[in-house]
């Protein structure tokens, strides 16, 4: 599933690492980075398909505007990967087509 990604991390001070699972595959992320950044740096994707045509999509704006980074994160569908910080043991699945909205727990 991994590919040679054009998304590269800049050299930085050593950061703590966080281990997450993406589509059942373990990857190492930097503490404090977003799920979308970790997935792109690992060369994984596309991260979702569109509901109408099943066209492949991947994170784009990385600031929460375009919604191209929707993934299922820890069982929560329609999560914006660019706005979600990685955490140890996080489970990430790529989103295929439309997802049913979760019912409110009221």
Buried (B, 14 or more C-beta within 10 A) or exposed (E): EEEEBEBEEEEEEEEEEBEBEBBEEEBEBBEEBBBBBBBBBBBBBBBBBEEEEEEEBBBEEBEBEBBBBBBBBBEEBBBBBBEBBBBEEBEBBBBEEEBEEEEEEE
